[in-house]
Amino acid sequence: MSRQRGPSIRVCIFADACDRLAAQQVLLDLPADAYGQVYINTGTDLPDDDALRLVAPARVQVNSLQTRPGRCALTDALTGWTGEWLPEGTAASTESPKVWVLPGASARLGVTQPDGVTRLITALPSDQLIHG
């Protein structure tokens, strides 16, 4: 009987269209058994299909987001993801995911979702949050 091992690392990457190359580099540096999500805001500069062409470990899902007038899809993704992975009142642990907020996403989220960014900063140990 074989036991299925859990992932060596849990990850989440928030990226804007301008961060595509940086996101790809992060993905290439991950171990093959990494598990997680990539949320890339394609805006109007990058066709949806291009975001989905990022090469990622098998268990890391790449999600292409389209911002609509009056609504930031990256903000919605951050709100949903933090609600699931970093619920209020829980302490971070060594099993907490490692989170990248790449520079373009950082700029966008800092304006549209400062509370979500603050939640990441306060909920995760400093070595588990990489932001631009």
Backbone as CSV, one residue per row, in Angstrom:
resi,resn,N_x,N_y,N_z,CA_x,CA_y,CA_z,C_x,C_y,C_z
1,MET,0.844,-1.175,0.000,0.000,0.000,0.000,0.891,1.240,0.000
2,SER,0.627,2.144,-0.909,1.434,3.363,-0.972,0.642,4.515,-0.346
3,ARG,1.356,5.371,0.309,0.748,6.554,0.909,1.028,7.752,0.027
4,GLN,0.017,8.543,-0.188,0.213,9.750,-0.977,0.741,10.835,-0.044
5,ARG,1.873,11.383,-0.400,2.498,12.441,0.385,1.859,13.781,0.077
6,GLY,1.785,14.616,1.084,1.281,15.968,0.875,2.314,16.798,0.127
7,PRO,1.921,17.982,-0.287,2.859,18.837,-1.017,3.992,19.309,-0.106
8,SER,5.147,19.533,-0.710,6.280,20.049,0.059,6.091,21.535,0.370
9,ILE,5.264,22.199,-0.421,5.011,23.625,-0.225,3.631,23.962,-0.770
10,ARG,2.913,24.810,-0.039,1.634,25.349,-0.499,1.901,26.794,-0.904
11,VAL,1.366,27.192,-2.051,1.693,28.513,-2.577,0.456,29.237,-3.089
12,CYS,0.576,30.548,-3.150,-0.393,31.377,-3.840,0.377,32.560,-4.425
13,ILE,0.094,32.860,-5.668,0.755,33.966,-6.354,-0.321,34.902,-6.888
14,PHE,-0.209,36.170,-6.518,-1.084,37.207,-7.055,-0.252,38.033,-8.023
15,ALA,-0.728,38.167,-9.263,0.055,38.857,-10.285,-0.850,39.691,-11.177
16,ASP,-0.279,40.733,-11.729,-0.948,41.544,-12.733,-0.341,41.154,-14.084
17,ALA,-0.935,41.590,-15.169,-0.435,41.229,-16.496,1.049,41.572,-16.658
18,CYS,1.475,42.696,-16.087,2.876,43.109,-16.214,3.824,42.208,-15.415
19,ASP,3.280,41.365,-14.538,4.087,40.466,-13.704,4.232,39.069,-14.303
20,ARG,3.755,38.870,-15.508,3.711,37.529,-16.091,5.074,36.839,-16.077
21,LEU,6.128,37.519,-16.478,7.457,36.896,-16.506,7.958,36.568,-15.103
22,ALA,7.706,37.452,-14.153,8.103,37.183,-12.768,7.328,35.995,-12.210
23,ALA,6.040,35.915,-12.527,5.230,34.781,-12.072,5.764,33.486,-12.657
24,GLN,6.139,33.523,-13.935,6.683,32.318,-14.563,7.970,31.882,-13.874
25,GLN,8.819,32.826,-13.513,10.069,32.473,-12.839,9.804,31.832,-11.472
26,VAL,8.860,32.392,-10.721,8.497,31.806,-9.422,8.012,30.376,-9.632
27,LEU,7.157,30.175,-10.615,6.619,28.839,-10.885,7.719,27.853,-11.275
28,LEU,8.660,28.303,-12.070,9.754,27.415,-12.482,10.647,27.024,-11.306
29,ASP,10.712,27.879,-10.292,11.543,27.606,-9.118,10.860,26.713,-8.088
30,LEU,9.569,26.457,-8.245,8.842,25.634,-7.274,9.157,24.152,-7.459
31,PRO,9.081,23.374,-6.377,9.257,21.927,-6.512,8.072,21.326,-7.271
32,ALA,8.287,20.180,-7.863,7.265,19.533,-8.684,6.006,19.190,-7.893
33,ASP,6.140,18.972,-6.583,4.966,18.587,-5.797,4.291,19.771,-5.091
34,ALA,4.598,20.994,-5.511,3.956,22.181,-4.931,2.456,22.135,-5.209
35,TYR,1.706,22.767,-4.333,0.256,22.813,-4.450,-0.204,24.254,-4.260
36,GLY,-1.133,24.731,-5.083,-1.640,26.069,-4.853,-2.325,26.702,-6.041
37,GLN,-2.344,28.028,-5.989,-3.075,28.830,-6.957,-2.226,29.978,-7.466
38,VAL,-2.463,30.361,-8.705,-1.930,31.597,-9.272,-3.142,32.387,-9.755
39,TYR,-3.215,33.639,-9.343,-4.262,34.539,-9.825,-3.570,35.640,-10.600
40,ILE,-3.828,35.676,-11.917,-3.194,36.695,-12.746,-4.280,37.551,-13.391
41,ASN,-4.225,38.835,-13.090,-5.164,39.790,-13.650,-4.712,40.117,-15.061
42,THR,-5.460,39.665,-16.047,-5.037,39.879,-17.427,-5.446,41.244,-17.943
43,GLY,-6.386,41.892,-17.274,-6.814,43.215,-17.723,-7.197,43.183,-19.180
44,THR,-6.754,44.180,-19.922,-7.029,44.211,-21.359,-5.747,44.064,-22.161
45,ASP,-4.594,43.983,-21.466,-3.314,43.935,-22.168,-2.895,42.533,-22.604
46,LEU,-3.482,41.516,-22.008,-3.035,40.154,-22.241,-4.246,39.259,-22.462
47,PRO,-4.309,38.568,-23.596,-5.437,37.655,-23.792,-5.456,36.587,-22.702
48,ASP,-6.660,36.152,-22.301,-6.804,35.119,-21.262,-5.915,33.916,-21.508
49,ASP,-5.853,33.465,-22.751,-5.094,32.255,-23.068,-3.620,32.398,-22.723
50,ASP,-3.063,33.606,-22.855,-1.647,33.798,-22.558,-1.341,33.553,-21.088
51,ALA,-2.222,33.978,-20.199,-2.017,33.751,-18.770,-2.037,32.264,-18.468
52,LEU,-2.881,31.534,-19.156,-3.009,30.105,-18.899,-1.852,29.304,-19.484
53,ARG,-1.004,29.937,-20.256,0.163,29.248,-20.824,1.355,29.243,-19.880
54,LEU,1.211,29.806,-18.710,2.295,29.740,-17.738,2.563,28.276,-17.416
55,VAL,3.822,27.909,-17.332,4.202,26.538,-16.991,4.251,26.442,-15.475
56,ALA,3.461,25.523,-14.916,3.345,25.391,-13.467,3.393,23.919,-13.081
57,PRO,3.785,23.653,-11.832,3.692,22.276,-11.347,2.259,21.757,-11.510
58,ALA,2.099,20.468,-11.617,0.797,19.863,-11.911,-0.310,20.254,-10.932
59,ARG,0.028,20.472,-9.676,-0.989,20.764,-8.672,-1.097,22.257,-8.344
60,VAL,-0.558,23.098,-9.219,-0.703,24.547,-9.073,-1.595,25.023,-10.223
61,GLN,-2.749,25.548,-9.860,-3.734,25.979,-10.846,-3.527,27.446,-11.192
62,VAL,-3.504,27.745,-12.485,-3.361,29.121,-12.963,-4.749,29.649,-13.332
63,ASN,-5.134,30.753,-12.701,-6.443,31.363,-12.923,-6.276,32.722,-13.586
64,SER,-6.880,32.875,-14.743,-6.853,34.145,-15.461,-8.062,34.978,-15.024
65,LEU,-7.806,36.210,-14.601,-8.868,37.080,-14.090,-9.066,38.270,-15.003
66,GLN,-10.307,38.618,-15.235,-10.639,39.792,-16.042,-11.291,40.841,-15.145
67,THR,-10.695,42.010,-15.073,-11.283,43.112,-14.317,-12.392,43.733,-15.144
68,ARG,-13.490,43.993,-14.483,-14.633,44.617,-15.141,-14.792,46.042,-14.592
69,PRO,-15.443,46.922,-15.332,-15.623,48.297,-14.849,-16.215,48.318,-13.429
70,GLY,-15.557,49.064,-12.553,-16.032,49.200,-11.185,-15.721,48.009,-10.287
71,ARG,-14.983,47.029,-10.788,-14.719,45.807,-10.017,-13.315,45.314,-10.337
72,CYS,-12.526,45.012,-9.326,-11.174,44.488,-9.524,-11.184,42.983,-9.227
73,ALA,-10.989,42.178,-10.240,-11.022,40.721,-10.086,-9.922,40.228,-9.147
74,LEU,-8.783,40.893,-9.143,-7.688,40.505,-8.256,-8.083,40.723,-6.795
75,THR,-8.814,41.785,-6.534,-9.326,42.050,-5.191,-10.279,40.942,-4.761
76,ASP,-11.177,40.551,-5.646,-12.117,39.466,-5.335,-11.367,38.166,-5.054
77,ALA,-10.331,37.892,-5.836,-9.540,36.671,-5.628,-8.831,36.706,-4.273
78,LEU,-8.247,37.850,-3.929,-7.562,37.976,-2.648,-8.537,37.790,-1.477
79,THR,-9.699,38.402,-1.584,-10.707,38.284,-0.533,-11.134,36.826,-0.357
80,GLY,-11.421,36.154,-1.442,-11.837,34.755,-1.374,-10.737,33.845,-0.869
81,TRP,-9.528,34.058,-1.370,-8.417,33.197,-0.980,-8.077,33.371,0.496
82,THR,-7.984,34.607,0.983,-7.649,34.811,2.393,-8.757,34.278,3.297
83,GLY,-10.004,34.379,2.872,-11.106,33.840,3.662,-11.006,32.333,3.833
84,GLU,-10.524,31.658,2.800,-10.390,30.196,2.862,-9.105,29.757,3.548
85,TRP,-7.986,30.378,3.189,-6.678,29.906,3.657,-6.191,30.578,4.931
86,LEU,-6.664,31.780,5.208,-6.216,32.520,6.391,-7.416,33.058,7.166
87,PRO,-8.297,32.171,7.627,-9.487,32.652,8.318,-9.134,33.459,9.563
88,GLU,-9.953,34.455,9.856,-9.742,35.297,11.033,-9.649,34.431,12.283
89,GLY,-8.760,34.808,13.184,-8.646,34.113,14.454,-7.762,32.886,14.445
90,THR,-7.171,32.557,13.282,-6.268,31.411,13.254,-4.837,31.914,13.156
91,ALA,-3.957,31.233,13.817,-2.543,31.621,13.805,-1.847,30.947,12.624
92,ALA,-0.875,31.629,12.086,-0.073,31.048,11.011,0.755,29.908,11.589
93,SER,1.068,28.967,10.736,1.891,27.838,11.158,2.895,27.534,10.067
94,THR,3.715,26.542,10.307,4.686,26.151,9.289,3.983,25.592,8.057
95,GLU,2.722,25.233,8.196,1.965,24.732,7.052,1.212,25.843,6.328
96,SER,1.337,27.076,6.815,0.725,28.201,6.117,1.354,28.301,4.734
97,PRO,0.578,28.724,3.760,1.125,28.836,2.407,2.147,29.959,2.289
98,LYS,3.030,29.812,1.319,3.944,30.889,0.961,3.224,31.703,-0.112
99,VAL,3.185,33.015,0.074,2.403,33.886,-0.806,3.308,34.910,-1.474
100,TRP,3.159,35.024,-2.778,3.845,36.069,-3.541,2.798,37.067,-3.999
101,VAL,3.024,38.348,-3.715,2.220,39.417,-4.291,3.209,40.205,-5.143
102,LEU,3.170,39.958,-6.440,4.152,40.543,-7.352,3.883,42.041,-7.529
103,PRO,4.895,42.808,-7.990,4.799,44.278,-7.980,3.547,44.885,-8.606
104,GLY,3.149,44.428,-9.775,1.942,44.988,-10.400,0.701,44.710,-9.574
105,ALA,0.611,43.499,-9.039,-0.521,43.132,-8.188,-0.472,43.904,-6.882
106,SER,0.719,44.102,-6.343,0.878,44.842,-5.096,0.352,46.267,-5.252
107,ALA,0.702,46.900,-6.355,0.238,48.263,-6.603,-1.281,48.301,-6.736
108,ARG,-1.837,47.367,-7.466,-3.288,47.326,-7.682,-4.030,47.023,-6.372
109,LEU,-3.555,46.021,-5.636,-4.224,45.617,-4.396,-4.057,46.657,-3.290
110,GLY,-2.927,47.347,-3.282,-2.712,48.385,-2.282,-3.740,49.490,-2.377
111,VAL,-4.237,49.723,-3.589,-5.248,50.756,-3.814,-6.651,50.211,-3.585
112,THR,-6.919,49.003,-4.090,-8.293,48.486,-4.060,-8.611,47.623,-2.845
113,GLN,-7.604,47.060,-2.196,-7.859,46.119,-1.106,-6.815,46.233,-0.001
114,PRO,-6.640,47.411,0.578,-5.617,47.543,1.615,-5.855,46.626,2.816
115,ASP,-7.125,46.344,3.158,-7.405,45.453,4.284,-6.945,44.026,3.994
116,GLY,-7.110,43.576,2.756,-6.659,42.231,2.384,-5.154,42.113,2.441
117,VAL,-4.461,43.149,1.986,-2.998,43.150,2.038,-2.538,43.164,3.498
118,THR,-3.200,43.967,4.318,-2.874,44.001,5.746,-3.088,42.627,6.369
119,ARG,-4.144,41.931,5.980,-4.417,40.578,6.497,-3.263,39.633,6.152
120,LEU,-2.770,39.704,4.936,-1.628,38.864,4.554,-0.420,39.176,5.419
121,ILE,-0.149,40.459,5.608,1.028,40.896,6.361,0.938,40.459,7.817
122,THR,-0.241,40.562,8.397,-0.378,40.226,9.811,-0.559,38.726,10.045
123,ALA,-1.085,37.996,9.076,-1.384,36.574,9.279,-0.220,35.653,8.941
124,LEU,0.681,36.116,8.100,1.765,35.243,7.654,3.097,35.666,8.258
125,PRO,3.927,34.686,8.624,5.295,35.030,9.046,6.023,35.727,7.896
126,SER,6.955,36.594,8.217,7.616,37.397,7.178,8.310,36.546,6.120
127,ASP,8.756,35.343,6.456,9.432,34.514,5.459,8.435,33.781,4.554
128,GLN,7.145,33.943,4.797,6.136,33.291,3.965,5.358,34.271,3.099
129,LEU,5.719,35.546,3.147,5.075,36.552,2.312,6.147,37.302,1.547
130,ILE,6.081,37.205,0.232,7.028,37.912,-0.632,6.198,38.909,-1.434
131,HIS,6.481,40.189,-1.269,5.683,41.166,-1.999,6.569,42.251,-2.572
132,GLY,6.043,42.873,-3.663,6.792,43.904,-4.349,6.274,45.263,-4.056
